[in-house]
Amino acid sequence: MERFHDPVLAAEIVAFLVKKPGIYVDGTLGGGGHSLAFLHALREAGYTGQSLLIGIDQDDAALEEAARTLRGFEAHSVLVKGNFQDIETIITGVCGNKGLAPKVAGILLDLGVSSFQIDTAERGFSYLREGPLDMRMDSDAPLNAGDIVNSYEEKELARLIYRYGEEPRSRSIAKAIVAWREKNGAVGGTKELADIIRGNAYGGEKVIKTLSRVFQALRIEVNGELDVLRRALCDGIDCLDDYGRMAVISYHSLEDRIVKTVFAEKARSDWGPKGVAMREPLAYGTVVPVTRKPLTASLQEIASNPRARSAKLRIIEKIPRRDHHE
Ligand SMILES: C[S@@+](CC[C@H](N)C(=O)[O-])C[C@H]1O[C@@H](n2cnc3c(N)ncnc32)[C@H](O)[C@@H]1O
C-alpha cells in the first residue's frame, strides 16, 4: 500500500520544538507523521505524563488516518476537525475541557496538501489523475474547483491564475477555459482542464510547470489558503508560552512570503514615528527567530521524499513579555 504521507524535516522539527513537557499543537495533522514524532520524543524524554498533543485538520480522511497512526497515544492526544485559522479557539476549547491553561510549548504548521490528498484521484488535486474538479480539503466547504472554473468570468480567472499561480500565460489560459465553456457547456474534470492548459502553455518542460501553477492557483482559491495563514500565525504566536516555539513549513514562495513577513513583524519592536527619539519602544517584539535562515531538507531526505525538495522551515521563539519602565 502507498504511504499516506512522509513527514518532512521531522527530526529537525522535533529537535527544535520539543524542549519541555507541555501542550503541543499540530495544526496540519495530515496522516499524523509529525504528531507521532512529537509523541515519541515526549515519551523518550519522560514528559508524556505532563504533556498533551492537539492535532487539527480540516480533512476527515486525514483525521481517520491520524487516529490510526497515533493509536496507543489516545490518553495524550486530542484530534479536532477544524481550520487552523481558528487555532486560538480550538486550543482554548480543548484546554478548557481538560482544565489546562492554554499556554502552548510548540506549534507546527506543515502547509499545503498531503501526498494522500494529491494521490487520491476523486479529490481532484492532481493533473496527472482523472477526477472531478473538487480540490476541497474540507469536503463540507461550499466552493469547489469546478465552481470556479465553470462560473468565474474570464478576467477573474486570469487574475487568480496569475496571483496564486504566478503563471505568465494566465490570460490565454483563462480565455481558453471560457471558450471551452461556451462551446461545450462546462469543463468536466481534471483531465479536460489539463488538456485545455496543455494547449495554451509554452512547450517542452514548461508545460508541467504551467499545469502545476494553474492547479496550485485553483487549490489556493478553493481552500482560501493564503487568507487563513496570517491569522493562524498571529493567533498561534499569542497562544505560545514563554520560550514556546512555532515551526512552519511552506512549499511555495507565496506561503513563505507570508510566514517570513509575519515572523519579522512580530520580532520587530515599535519605535514609533521616524525622527522621534525614544528611550524605549512603544511596544517590544514578542518573538525571536531560532534560525537565521530557513532550513531545507538534506539531499538524502529529498532522494527518499521528493516532496521535501521545495520545503522551507522557519522557526521562532516567543520571548517573555517586556514591560515599560515606569
Ligand atoms: C502537508 S499535509 C501535513 C502532513 C502531516 N504533517 C503529516 O506528517 O502527515 C497538510 C495537512 O494540513 C491540512 N490543512 C491544510 N490547510 C489547513 C487548514 N487551514 N486548516 C486545517 N487543516 C489544514 C490538510 O488537509 C493536510 O492534511
The ligand as a MOL file (V3000), in Angstrom:
LIG
                    3D

  0  0  0     0  0            999 V3000
M  V30 BEGIN CTAB
M  V30 COUNTS 27 29 0 0 0
M  V30 BEGIN ATOM
M  V30 1 C 1.3090 18.7290 4.2590 0
M  V30 2 S -0.0370 17.9610 4.9950 0 CHG=1
M  V30 3 C 0.5110 17.6170 6.6190 0
M  V30 4 C 1.1360 16.2720 6.7730 0
M  V30 5 C 1.4970 15.9360 8.1900 0
M  V30 6 N 2.4680 16.8460 8.7430 0
M  V30 7 C 1.9720 14.5110 8.3120 0
M  V30 8 O 3.0580 14.2960 8.8800 0
M  V30 9 O 1.2940 13.6010 7.8590 0 CHG=-1
M  V30 10 C -1.1280 19.2770 5.3000 0
M  V30 11 C -2.4010 18.8750 6.0090 0
M  V30 12 O -2.9370 20.0770 6.5440 0
M  V30 13 C -4.2990 20.1440 6.2910 0
M  V30 14 N -4.6160 21.5730 6.1790 0
M  V30 15 C -4.1760 22.4370 5.2560 0
M  V30 16 N -4.6540 23.6580 5.4950 0
M  V30 17 C -5.4130 23.5660 6.6210 0
M  V30 18 C -6.1680 24.4930 7.3830 0
M  V30 19 N -6.2760 25.7760 7.0300 0
M  V30 20 N -6.7880 24.0600 8.4950 0
M  V30 21 C -6.6940 22.7420 8.8590 0
M  V30 22 N -6.0250 21.8120 8.1780 0
M  V30 23 C -5.3840 22.2230 7.0600 0
M  V30 24 C -4.5230 19.3660 5.0140 0
M  V30 25 O -5.8350 18.8590 4.9740 0
M  V30 26 C -3.4620 18.2690 5.1190 0
M  V30 27 O -3.9740 17.1130 5.7130 0
M  V30 END ATOM
M  V30 BEGIN BOND
M  V30 1 1 1 2
M  V30 2 1 2 3
M  V30 3 1 2 10
M  V30 4 1 3 4
M  V30 5 1 4 5
M  V30 6 1 5 6
M  V30 7 1 5 7
M  V30 8 2 7 8
M  V30 9 1 7 9
M  V30 10 1 10 11
M  V30 11 1 11 12
M  V30 12 1 11 26
M  V30 13 1 12 13
M  V30 14 1 13 14
M  V30 15 1 13 24
M  V30 16 1 14 15
M  V30 17 1 14 23
M  V30 18 2 15 16
M  V30 19 1 16 17
M  V30 20 1 17 18
M  V30 21 2 17 23
M  V30 22 1 18 19
M  V30 23 2 18 20
M  V30 24 1 20 21
M  V30 25 2 21 22
M  V30 26 1 22 23
M  V30 27 1 24 25
M  V30 28 1 24 26
M  V30 29 1 26 27
M  V30 END BOND
M  V30 END CTAB
M  END
